[in-house]
Amino acid sequence: MKFLMKYLTLFLVIVFLGFTQKSISQTLVGAQIDNRAGIRGLTLNPANVINPRLKAEVNVFTFSGYFGNDYIGVSISDISKIRSLDELSASSEINAKPDNNFVGNVDILGPSFQMNLSPKHSIAISTRVRTFFNLNNIGGEFLEAIYDNENDASQFEVLMRDVNGITHLWGEIGGTYGRVLLDNESVTLKGAATLKYLFGAGGVTTSSETLGAVYFQVTDTLTTAGQLDYGFTDGVESGEISFGSFNSGFGVDLGAIFEIKDKRDRAYGDGYVFRGGISVMDIGGINYKDFSETDYNMNARIALDEFDDKSIEEVLDENYQGSKEIRDQSLAMPTSLQIFGDFALTNKFYLSAHASISLRDHKEIPVSKITNNISVTPRFESGWIAVYSPLSYRQYEEGLSWGLGVRLGPVILGSGSLLTNILSKNSRSTDAYFGLQIPIYNKGRRVEN
């Protein structure tokens, strides 16, 4: 378990340091609803492939990602001073609970192409590499006792229930087809689907219905009780994570978008007063051969220095009795429901609302899971420039996130939490994105008076 905690905290350090030093990699908050989002809009709803503002588009690359938690808060101004786990703990605000949660993902949208075949038919080919990290219901006091070297407590006791964790890395090749289903003087209805071939690089899972731990400083021992399931795909235990092995699966995205046309003076011919969409994303999973899972009986007492130079497999195998099984295993995709509404205040000013709701539960082992969130985004948008500032409430963060993003010609960059991270001394999430696309625009036409 201590190995998992080290991995978790190291991941947190990398994310926060990476955010301040490179400002890339973390989530398209606010950028997906832009009428000229192009292929990036397919990550929200496949029906965005039907885009009258674009003739075609090539996505060169887009990096995005997100990390959030309800355990540790960091002041962004102190990040540059943090160079170790001890310094991270000393410079942070800790919110230790019996059921702390950590979530993260990185999404790389690779070379992709979108084209309108006709006013009613559109297609796209997309490539992506994605990784998800979830750790739910881990005892915060357990983390604090292990990593806080200044902790003077002579002992601690914690009982954790329904502990679940997964790290999963995979790639996708998707084909999208969209069609206008209804088009009259007042409304337009579009529908689309993306079929995805999935190829998995590997994953690690852990779960426990009940796991207790008692630490005694005098003997420097940890007494544990309960059970722990620990599993991994072939090659992960030796660090040989690779897309080369044949671990495949299939996925589907389904979506529809409804528009009420804009008949006001000076409106665009392809404009709308209201645009709303609903989609179910990431249906499916990846089948892994030779998945190894061991069910450990955790009723034992061990010295904490056991964790110093050993892997988690070595610690578990040498100190706990377990039954091992090797079998085929499917790692499920982070299936979600996406709903958005976009109001056109004028031809260039918009106000949108967006909700992301996970259709997976972390109890469904093993499965990746998105973070539930609701956001409201005012937006200025024109052909070669867009500016948006999303205000979001995200699961586990216990507060609002305020961000800023821009599209300048072929480049986008931004963050759904940039302004919050600058202003707050207790940031519990960070996200950022950066991308380059080559758009070929259709010019919006004015309605004749």
DRENVOZA-632142 format. One record per residue (C-alpha): residue number from 0; residue in one letter; x, y, z. Coordinates in steps of 0.001 Angstrom, whole numbers. Each point is the difference from the previous one (the first is absolute). Layout:
BEGIN
+-----+------+---------+---------+---------+
:  nr : rest :      c1 :      c2 :      c3 :
+-----+------+---------+---------+---------+
: NUM :    a :       X :       Y :       Z :
...
+-----+------+---------+---------+---------+
END
This chain:
BEGIN
+-----+------+---------+---------+---------+
:  nr : rest :      c1 :      c2 :      c3 :
+-----+------+---------+---------+---------+
:   0 :    m :       0 :       0 :       0 :
:   1 :    k :    2843 :    2395 :     697 :
:   2 :    f :    1222 :    -479 :   -3571 :
:   3 :    l :   -3415 :    1100 :   -1230 :
:   4 :    m :     182 :    3066 :    2218 :
:   5 :    k :    3455 :     886 :   -1318 :
:   6 :    y :   -1244 :    -354 :   -3567 :
:   7 :    l :   -3022 :    2142 :     789 :
:   8 :    t :    1939 :    2813 :    1629 :
:   9 :    l :    2685 :     -55 :   -2685 :
:  10 :    f :   -2742 :     273 :   -2631 :
:  11 :    l :   -1374 :    3054 :    1809 :
:  12 :    v :    3446 :    1657 :      82 :
:  13 :    i :     552 :    -650 :   -3714 :
:  14 :    v :   -3385 :    1458 :    -913 :
:  15 :    f :     410 :    3192 :    2011 :
:  16 :    l :    3615 :     564 :   -1052 :
:  17 :    g :    -879 :    -792 :   -3601 :
:  18 :    f :   -2840 :    2514 :      78 :
:  19 :    t :    2145 :    2879 :    1127 :
:  20 :    q :    3084 :    -796 :   -2054 :
:  21 :    k :   -1530 :   -1054 :   -3336 :
:  22 :    s :   -3661 :     976 :     191 :
:  23 :    i :   -1117 :   -2903 :   -2172 :
:  24 :    s :   -1954 :   -3166 :     427 :
:  25 :    q :   -3333 :     147 :    1684 :
:  26 :    t :   -3702 :     375 :   -1203 :
:  27 :    l :   -2012 :    1912 :   -2596 :
:  28 :    v :   -2280 :    1835 :    2439 :
:  29 :    g :   -1836 :    2713 :   -1958 :
:  30 :    a :    1674 :    -778 :   -3341 :
:  31 :    q :   -2274 :   -2812 :   -1209 :
:  32 :    i :   -3142 :    2099 :    -585 :
:  33 :    d :    1722 :    2593 :   -2197 :
:  34 :    n :   -1702 :     -77 :   -3417 :
:  35 :    r :    3432 :    -323 :   -1566 :
:  36 :    a :    1312 :   -2635 :    2420 :
:  37 :    g :     121 :   -2478 :   -2863 :
:  38 :    i :    1302 :   -3444 :     892 :
:  39 :    r :     402 :     994 :    3646 :
:  40 :    g :   -3785 :     298 :     126 :
:  41 :    l :    -261 :   -3755 :    -641 :
:  42 :    t :    1318 :    -617 :    3528 :
:  43 :    l :   -3259 :    1556 :    1234 :
:  44 :    n :   -2520 :   -1199 :   -2592 :
:  45 :    p :     598 :   -1831 :   -3310 :
:  46 :    a :   -2779 :    2062 :   -1629 :
:  47 :    n :    2415 :    2946 :      60 :
:  48 :    v :    1493 :   -1586 :   -3124 :
:  49 :    i :   -2814 :    1767 :   -1916 :
:  50 :    n :    1332 :    3537 :     152 :
:  51 :    p :   -1221 :    2630 :   -2510 :
:  52 :    r :    2726 :    2401 :    1139 :
:  53 :    l :    2723 :   -2378 :   -1260 :
:  54 :    k :     578 :   -1514 :   -3429 :
:  55 :    a :    2683 :   -2278 :    1406 :
:  56 :    e :    2626 :    -160 :    2729 :
:  57 :    v :    3236 :   -1788 :     830 :
:  58 :    n :     913 :    -366 :    3665 :
:  59 :    v :    3782 :    -128 :     290 :
:  60 :    f :      45 :    -689 :    3732 :
:  61 :    t :   -1837 :     944 :    3181 :
:  62 :    f :    1270 :    -718 :    3518 :
:  63 :    s :   -2490 :     126 :    2837 :
:  64 :    g :    -430 :   -1399 :    3469 :
:  65 :    y :   -1218 :     462 :    3532 :
:  66 :    f :     855 :    -826 :    3603 :
:  67 :    g :   -2217 :     491 :    3037 :
:  68 :    n :    -336 :   -1200 :    3578 :
:  69 :    d :   -1569 :     785 :    3356 :
:  70 :    y :    3100 :    -767 :    2100 :
:  71 :    i :    2706 :    2567 :    -695 :
:  72 :    g :    -102 :    3677 :    -937 :
:  73 :    v :    3016 :    1853 :   -1355 :
:  74 :    s :     770 :    3665 :    -573 :
:  75 :    i :    1181 :     388 :   -3588 :
:  76 :    s :    2405 :    2744 :    1109 :
:  77 :    d :    1869 :   -2582 :    2118 :
:  78 :    i :     294 :   -2673 :   -2683 :
:  79 :    s :    3383 :    1117 :   -1293 :
:  80 :    k :    1438 :    -449 :    3514 :
:  81 :    i :   -1151 :   -3624 :     337 :
:  82 :    r :    2651 :   -2543 :    -891 :
:  83 :    s :    -936 :   -3027 :    2127 :
:  84 :    l :   -2976 :   -1807 :    1540 :
:  85 :    d :     891 :    1389 :    3430 :
:  86 :    e :      -5 :    3564 :   -1338 :
:  87 :    l :   -3312 :    -656 :   -1740 :
:  88 :    s :   -1586 :   -1113 :    3273 :
:  89 :    a :    1469 :    2946 :    1935 :
:  90 :    s :   -1220 :    2530 :   -2605 :
:  91 :    s :   -3515 :   -1370 :    -337 :
:  92 :    e :   -3336 :      73 :    1787 :
:  93 :    i :   -1069 :   -3547 :     884 :
:  94 :    n :   -3646 :   -1040 :     233 :
:  95 :    a :     313 :   -3540 :    1338 :
:  96 :    k :   -3235 :   -2021 :     -33 :
:  97 :    p :    -768 :   -3727 :     220 :
:  98 :    d :    -994 :      49 :   -3681 :
:  99 :    n :    2225 :    2383 :   -1971 :
: 100 :    n :     -54 :    -152 :   -3800 :
: 101 :    f :    2515 :     674 :   -2787 :
: 102 :    v :    -832 :     180 :   -3718 :
: 103 :    g :    1921 :     903 :   -3120 :
: 104 :    n :     202 :    -449 :   -3743 :
: 105 :    v :    2157 :     971 :   -2948 :
: 106 :    d :   -1404 :      52 :   -3541 :
: 107 :    i :    2141 :     430 :   -3118 :
: 108 :    l :   -2023 :     567 :   -3162 :
: 109 :    g :    2350 :    -888 :   -2839 :
: 110 :    p :    -106 :     531 :   -3775 :
: 111 :    s :   -3689 :      96 :    -959 :
: 112 :    f :   -2141 :    1170 :   -2912 :
: 113 :    q :   -3558 :    1314 :    -330 :
: 114 :    m :   -1917 :     883 :   -3175 :
: 115 :    n :   -3523 :     947 :   -1056 :
: 116 :    l :    -921 :   -2236 :   -2938 :
: 117 :    s :   -3123 :    2085 :    -594 :
: 118 :    p :   -2227 :    2325 :    2037 :
: 119 :    k :   -1602 :   -3088 :    1548 :
: 120 :    h :    2828 :   -2530 :     251 :
: 121 :    s :    3341 :     211 :    1825 :
: 122 :    i :    2804 :   -2380 :     943 :
: 123 :    a :    3092 :      -9 :    2189 :
: 124 :    i :    2962 :   -2264 :     735 :
: 125 :    s :    1666 :     523 :    3370 :
: 126 :    t :    2870 :   -1418 :    2055 :
: 127 :    r :     454 :     298 :    3757 :
: 128 :    v :    2173 :   -1230 :    2872 :
: 129 :    r :   -1608 :     142 :    3435 :
: 130 :    t :     765 :    -916 :    3580 :
: 131 :    f :   -2269 :      77 :    3060 :
: 132 :    f :     895 :    -150 :    3689 :
: 133 :    n :   -2565 :    -546 :    2777 :
: 134 :    l :     533 :    -694 :    3686 :
: 135 :    n :   -3152 :      93 :    2153 :
: 136 :    n :    -665 :    -236 :    3737 :
: 137 :    i :    3618 :    -129 :    1155 :
: 138 :    g :     576 :    1052 :    3621 :
: 139 :    g :    1510 :    3476 :     156 :
: 140 :    e :    1386 :    -567 :    3498 :
: 141 :    f :    1780 :   -3055 :   -1356 :
: 142 :    l :    1674 :    2134 :   -2689 :
: 143 :    e :     875 :    2715 :    2473 :
: 144 :    a :    1587 :   -2389 :    2497 :
: 145 :    i :    2154 :   -1642 :   -2662 :
: 146 :    y :    1330 :    3163 :   -1658 :
: 147 :    d :      53 :    2648 :    2690 :
: 148 :    n :    3444 :    -423 :    1536 :
: 149 :    e :    -798 :    2756 :    2501 :
: 150 :    n :   -3016 :   -1914 :    1290 :
: 151 :    d :     503 :    -583 :    3718 :
: 152 :    a :   -2908 :   -2391 :     432 :
: 153 :    s :    1098 :   -3172 :    1807 :
: 154 :    q :   -2626 :   -2010 :   -1849 :
: 155 :    f :   -2915 :     264 :   -2397 :
: 156 :    e :   -2954 :   -2175 :    -860 :
: 157 :    v :   -2116 :     130 :   -3134 :
: 158 :    l :   -2808 :   -2090 :   -1493 :
: 159 :    m :    -565 :     300 :   -3746 :
: 160 :    r :   -3040 :   -1361 :   -1816 :
: 161 :    d :    -580 :    -542 :   -3702 :
: 162 :    v :    3553 :     964 :   -1025 :
: 163 :    n :     356 :     -38 :   -3780 :
: 164 :    g :    2734 :    1068 :   -2377 :
: 165 :    i :     932 :    -307 :   -3675 :
: 166 :    t :    2611 :    1347 :   -2393 :
: 167 :    h :    -648 :    -761 :   -3672 :
: 168 :    l :    1793 :    1059 :   -3198 :
: 169 :    w :   -1432 :    -601 :   -3482 :
: 170 :    g :    -231 :    1331 :   -3556 :
: 171 :    e :   -2920 :     542 :   -2379 :
: 172 :    i :    -645 :     234 :   -3721 :
: 173 :    g :   -3488 :    1356 :    -676 :
: 174 :    g :   -2221 :     417 :   -3007 :
: 175 :    t :   -2916 :    2458 :     269 :
: 176 :    y :   -3000 :     429 :   -2269 :
: 177 :    g :   -2606 :    2693 :     522 :
: 178 :    r :   -3214 :     897 :   -1806 :
: 179 :    v :   -2587 :    2764 :     131 :
: 180 :    l :   -3198 :   -1807 :     990 :
: 181 :    l :   -2374 :    2969 :    -108 :
: 182 :    d :     375 :    3432 :   -1545 :
: 183 :    n :   -2801 :    2533 :    -497 :
: 184 :    e :    -465 :    3727 :     383 :
: 185 :    s :     -11 :    -148 :    3791 :
: 186 :    v :    2094 :   -2912 :    1270 :
: 187 :    t :    2814 :   -2375 :    -860 :
: 188 :    l :     662 :   -3440 :    1469 :
: 189 :    k :    3327 :   -1762 :    -491 :
: 190 :    g :    1066 :   -3496 :     993 :
: 191 :    a :    3366 :   -1763 :     -95 :
: 192 :    a :    1971 :   -2975 :    1249 :
: 193 :    t :    3672 :    -757 :     447 :
: 194 :    l :    1229 :   -3594 :    -207 :
: 195 :    k :    3377 :    -458 :    1672 :
: 196 :    y :    2604 :   -2710 :    -164 :
: 197 :    l :    1758 :    -108 :    3373 :
: 198 :    f :    3470 :   -1349 :     672 :
: 199 :    g :    1168 :    -271 :    3585 :
: 200 :    a :    3497 :     567 :    1353 :
: 201 :    g :    -736 :   -1232 :    3515 :
: 202 :    g :   -1562 :     643 :    3355 :
: 203 :    v :     201 :    -567 :    3754 :
: 204 :    t :   -3001 :    -490 :    2282 :
: 205 :    t :    -498 :    -279 :    3749 :
: 206 :    s :   -3084 :    -393 :    2184 :
: 207 :    s :   -1018 :    -854 :    3531 :
: 208 :    e :   -3396 :    -243 :    1647 :
: 209 :    t :    1538 :     611 :    3419 :
: 210 :    l :    3596 :     844 :     861 :
: 211 :    g :    1201 :    1031 :    3453 :
: 212 :    a :    3421 :    1150 :    1163 :
: 213 :    v :    1567 :     772 :    3404 :
: 214 :    y :    3464 :    1552 :     328 :
: 215 :    f :    2189 :     -37 :    3123 :
: 216 :    q :    2954 :    2381 :      20 :
: 217 :    v :    1839 :   -1877 :    2786 :
: 218 :    t :     383 :   -3146 :   -2093 :
: 219 :    d :    -313 :    1795 :   -3385 :
: 220 :    t :   -2427 :   -2685 :   -1115 :
: 221 :    l :   -3218 :      12 :   -1947 :
: 222 :    t :   -2757 :   -2415 :     915 :
: 223 :    t :   -2510 :    -510 :   -2792 :
: 224 :    a :   -3290 :   -1866 :    -215 :
: 225 :    g :   -2496 :    -777 :   -2740 :
: 226 :    q :     554 :    -960 :   -3619 :
: 227 :    l :    1555 :    1554 :   -3091 :
: 228 :    d :    -350 :    -923 :   -3671 :
: 229 :    y :    2953 :    1090 :   -2104 :
: 230 :    g :      57 :    -555 :   -3758 :
: 231 :    f :    2022 :    1018 :   -3034 :
: 232 :    t :     227 :    -687 :   -3707 :
: 233 :    d :    2824 :   -2044 :   -1500 :
: 234 :    g :    3260 :    1960 :     -43 :
: 235 :    v :    -980 :    2686 :    2508 :
: 236 :    e :    1819 :   -1641 :    2914 :
: 237 :    s :    3274 :     182 :   -1976 :
: 238 :    g :    -625 :    3511 :   -1271 :
: 239 :    e :    -433 :   -1165 :   -3596 :
: 240 :    i :   -3152 :    1972 :    -801 :
: 241 :    s :    -383 :      14 :   -3778 :
: 242 :    f :   -2614 :     415 :   -2723 :
: 243 :    g :    1731 :   -2778 :   -1917 :
: 244 :    s :   -1767 :   -2886 :    1704 :
: 245 :    f :   -3386 :    -955 :   -1418 :
: 246 :    n :   -2489 :    1243 :    2580 :
: 247 :    s :   -3011 :    1278 :   -1853 :
: 248 :    g :   -3559 :    1121 :     447 :
: 249 :    f :   -2697 :    2130 :   -1530 :
: 250 :    g :   -1715 :    3186 :    1090 :
: 251 :    v :   -2934 :    2146 :   -1093 :
: 252 :    d :    -997 :    3661 :     431 :
: 253 :    l :   -3600 :     993 :    -792 :
: 254 :    g :   -1367 :    3533 :    -174 :
: 255 :    a :   -2650 :    2399 :   -1261 :
: 256 :    i :    -153 :    3801 :    -245 :
: 257 :    f :   -3144 :    2142 :    -303 :
: 258 :    e :      34 :    3608 :   -1213 :
: 259 :    i :   -2624 :    2768 :     -52 :
: 260 :    k :     888 :    2221 :   -2926 :
: 261 :    d :     751 :    3692 :     381 :
: 262 :    k :   -2372 :    2238 :   -1977 :
: 263 :    r :    1010 :    3296 :    1576 :
: 264 :    d :    1307 :    2906 :   -2055 :
: 265 :    r :    3697 :    -313 :    -867 :
: 266 :    a :     -28 :   -3689 :     913 :
: 267 :    y :    2235 :   -2513 :   -1741 :
: 268 :    g :   -1764 :   -2238 :   -2507 :
: 269 :    d :    1426 :   -2993 :    1858 :
: 270 :    g :    -525 :    1576 :    3420 :
: 271 :    y :   -2186 :   -1084 :    2891 :
: 272 :    v :   -1726 :    1448 :    3035 :
: 273 :    f :     465 :   -3180 :    1994 :
: 274 :    r :    2042 :   -3130 :    -582 :
: 275 :    g :    -241 :   -3009 :    2307 :
: 276 :    g :    1568 :   -3432 :     -66 :
: 277 :    i :     -41 :   -3326 :    1777 :
: 278 :    s :    2461 :   -2849 :    -413 :
: 279 :    v :    1161 :   -3236 :    1573 :
: 280 :    m :    3762 :    -280 :    -297 :
: 281 :    d :    2482 :   -2852 :     401 :
: 282 :    i :   -2244 :   -3039 :     -97 :
: 283 :    g :    2129 :   -3158 :     -14 :
: 284 :    g :    3270 :   -1354 :    1347 :
: 285 :    i :    3305 :   -1741 :    -743 :
: 286 :    n :     589 :   -3732 :     395 :
: 287 :    y :    3351 :    -952 :    1523 :
: 288 :    k :    1543 :   -3463 :    -156 :
: 289 :    d :    1894 :   -1449 :    2980 :
: 290 :    f :   -1305 :    2488 :    2547 :
: 291 :    s :    1466 :    -935 :    3396 :
: 292 :    e :   -2080 :     604 :    3145 :
: 293 :    t :     846 :   -1036 :    3554 :
: 294 :    d :   -2388 :      88 :    2953 :
: 295 :    y :    2115 :     664 :    3115 :
: 296 :    n :    -943 :    -697 :    3603 :
: 297 :    m :    1260 :    3176 :    1676 :
: 298 :    n :    -103 :   -1287 :    3594 :
: 299 :    a :    3664 :     427 :     938 :
: 300 :    r :    2564 :    2275 :    1662 :
: 301 :    i :    2993 :    1298 :   -1969 :
: 302 :    a :    2835 :    2466 :     498 :
: 303 :    l :    -345 :    3250 :   -1941 :
: 304 :    d :    3547 :    -265 :   -1351 :
: 305 :    e :   -1278 :   -2925 :   -2090 :
: 306 :    f :   -1219 :    2597 :   -2466 :
: 307 :    d :    3317 :    1828 :    -389 :
: 308 :    d :    1685 :   -2058 :   -2731 :
: 309 :    k :   -2682 :   -2402 :   -1153 :
: 310 :    s :   -2761 :      90 :   -2562 :
: 311 :    i :   -3620 :    -352 :    1046 :
: 312 :    e :     -62 :   -3539 :   -1412 :
: 313 :    e :    3022 :    -966 :    2104 :
: 314 :    v :   -1455 :    1486 :    3200 :
: 315 :    l :   -3351 :   -1670 :    -504 :
: 316 :    d :    1395 :   -3366 :   -1058 :
: 317 :    e :    2551 :    -166 :    2829 :
: 318 :    n :   -2285 :    1115 :    2825 :
: 319 :    y :   -3545 :   -1026 :    -889 :
: 320 :    q :   -1725 :   -3163 :   -1099 :
: 321 :    g :   -1785 :     282 :   -3311 :
: 322 :    s :   -1742 :   -2012 :   -2679 :
: 323 :    k :    1033 :     859 :   -3557 :
: 324 :    e :   -2040 :    -323 :   -3173 :
: 325 :    i :    1011 :     695 :   -3614 :
: 326 :    r :   -2852 :     546 :   -2431 :
: 327 :    d :   -1377 :    2222 :   -2743 :
: 328 :    q :   -1248 :    3321 :    1349 :
: 329 :    s :   -1836 :    2975 :   -1492 :
: 330 :    l :     867 :    3501 :    1211 :
: 331 :    a :   -3054 :    2175 :    -609 :
: 332 :    m :      -4 :    3441 :   -1564 :
: 333 :    p :   -1043 :    3129 :    1985 :
: 334 :    t :   -3559 :      70 :   -1383 :
: 335 :    s :   -1688 :    3356 :     550 :
: 336 :    l :   -3089 :    2056 :    -791 :
: 337 :    q :     752 :    3421 :   -1481 :
: 338 :    i :   -2667 :    2718 :    -185 :
: 339 :    f :     486 :    3564 :   -1178 :
: 340 :    g :   -1997 :    3078 :    -938 :
: 341 :    d :    1351 :    3037 :   -1846 :
: 342 :    f :   -1857 :    3326 :    -218 :
: 343 :    a :     941 :    2498 :   -2732 :
: 344 :    l :    -321 :    3431 :    1584 :
: 345 :    t :    1277 :    1575 :   -3244 :
: 346 :    n :    1947 :   -1251 :   -3009 :
: 347 :    k :    3194 :     113 :    2058 :
: 348 :    f :    -987 :    -285 :    3670 :
: 349 :    y :   -1257 :   -3276 :    1448 :
: 350 :    l :    -830 :   -1532 :    3368 :
: 351 :    s :     225 :   -3768 :     409 :
: 352 :    a :    -685 :   -2550 :    2731 :
: 353 :    h :    1476 :   -3487 :      55 :
: 354 :    a :    -417 :   -3025 :    2274 :
: 355 :    s :    2192 :   -3126 :      -1 :
: 356 :    i :   -1462 :   -2928 :    1921 :
: 357 :    s :    1762 :   -3318 :     474 :
: 358 :    l :   -2059 :   -3060 :    -904 :
: 359 :    r :    2552 :   -2180 :    1736 :
: 360 :    d :     412 :    -604 :    3711 :
: 361 :    h :    3384 :    -655 :    1581 :
: 362 :    k :   -1510 :   -3143 :    1539 :
: 363 :    e :    -117 :   -1449 :   -3525 :
: 364 :    i :    3429 :   -1546 :     135 :
: 365 :    p :    1990 :     551 :   -2129 :
: 366 :    v :   -1194 :    3206 :   -1661 :
: 367 :    s :    1287 :    3511 :    -633 :
: 368 :    k :   -2302 :    2845 :     993 :
: 369 :    i :    -272 :    3663 :    -941 :
: 370 :    t :    -479 :    2722 :    2578 :
: 371 :    n :   -3552 :    1352 :     112 :
: 372 :    n :     -98 :    3726 :    -702 :
: 373 :    i :   -2276 :    2867 :    -982 :
: 374 :    s :    1298 :    3122 :   -1743 :
: 375 :    v :   -1335 :    3323 :   -1274 :
: 376 :    t :    2070 :    1806 :   -2635 :
: 377 :    p :    -375 :    3478 :   -1520 :
: 378 :    r :    1713 :     122 :   -3400 :
: 379 :    f :    1049 :    2506 :   -2641 :
: 380 :    e :     415 :   -1694 :   -3360 :
: 381 :    s :     940 :    1027 :   -3534 :
: 382 :    g :    1731 :   -1684 :   -2917 :
: 383 :    w :    3601 :     255 :    1179 :
: 384 :    i :    -336 :     784 :    3673 :
: 385 :    a :   -2027 :   -1235 :    2958 :
: 386 :    v :     268 :     727 :    3722 :
: 387 :    y :   -1869 :   -1958 :    2674 :
: 388 :    s :      32 :     -23 :    3789 :
: 389 :    p :   -1657 :   -3108 :    1516 :
: 390 :    l :   -1273 :    -128 :    3579 :
: 391 :    s :    -240 :   -3627 :    1132 :
: 392 :    y :    -984 :   -2096 :    2975 :
: 393 :    r :    1914 :   -3280 :      -3 :
: 394 :    q :    -485 :   -3087 :    2099 :
: 395 :    y :    2382 :    -327 :    2987 :
: 396 :    e :    1276 :    3590 :    -176 :
: 397 :    e :   -2465 :    1561 :    2487 :
: 398 :    g :      48 :    3340 :   -1817 :
: 399 :    l :    -262 :    1783 :   -3342 :
: 400 :    s :    2675 :      12 :   -2698 :
: 401 :    w :     442 :    3049 :   -2227 :
: 402 :    g :    1934 :    -265 :   -3230 :
: 403 :    l :    1026 :    1820 :   -3159 :
: 404 :    g :     578 :   -1217 :   -3549 :
: 405 :    v :     687 :    1479 :   -3431 :
: 406 :    r :     -24 :   -1088 :   -3626 :
: 407 :    l :    2353 :    2028 :   -2194 :
: 408 :    g :    -261 :   -1167 :   -3586 :
: 409 :    p :    1313 :   -3571 :     -48 :
: 410 :    v :    1120 :     -27 :    3667 :
: 411 :    i :   -1975 :    -560 :    3193 :
: 412 :    l :    1252 :     168 :    3561 :
: 413 :    g :   -1559 :     383 :    3393 :
: 414 :    s :   -1104 :   -1546 :    3257 :
: 415 :    g :   -3288 :    -568 :    1764 :
: 416 :    s :    1609 :     917 :    3340 :
: 417 :    l :    2724 :    2498 :    -931 :
: 418 :    l :   -1453 :    3030 :    1789 :
: 419 :    t :    -944 :   -2020 :    3076 :
: 420 :    n :    3520 :   -1422 :     221 :
: 421 :    i :    1489 :    3499 :    -224 :
: 422 :    l :   -2326 :    1519 :    2584 :
: 423 :    s :    -436 :   -2911 :    2422 :
: 424 :    k :    2452 :   -1161 :    2646 :
: 425 :    n :   -1705 :   -3389 :     221 :
: 426 :    s :    -288 :   -1389 :   -3557 :
: 427 :    r :   -1253 :   -3585 :    -117 :
: 428 :    s :     -80 :    -372 :   -3761 :
: 429 :    t :    1854 :    1094 :   -3072 :
: 430 :    d :    -675 :    -364 :   -3696 :
: 431 :    a :    1393 :    1468 :   -3209 :
: 432 :    y :     -44 :    -560 :   -3742 :
: 433 :    f :    1910 :     987 :   -3120 :
: 434 :    g :    -724 :    -848 :   -3613 :
: 435 :    l :     710 :     726 :   -3650 :
: 436 :    q :   -2533 :    -446 :   -2792 :
: 437 :    i :    -246 :     959 :   -3690 :
: 438 :    p :   -3568 :    1225 :    -688 :
: 439 :    i :   -1654 :     800 :   -3318 :
: 440 :    y :   -2911 :    2268 :     866 :
: 441 :    n :   -3371 :     644 :   -1568 :
: 442 :    k :    -941 :    3649 :     392 :
: 443 :    g :   -3210 :     691 :    1889 :
: 444 :    r :   -2563 :    1714 :   -2255 :
: 445 :    r :   -2244 :    2822 :    1132 :
: 446 :    v :   -3735 :    -516 :    -283 :
: 447 :    e :   -1482 :    2327 :   -2610 :
: 448 :    n :   -2462 :    2519 :    1445 :
+-----+------+---------+---------+---------+
END
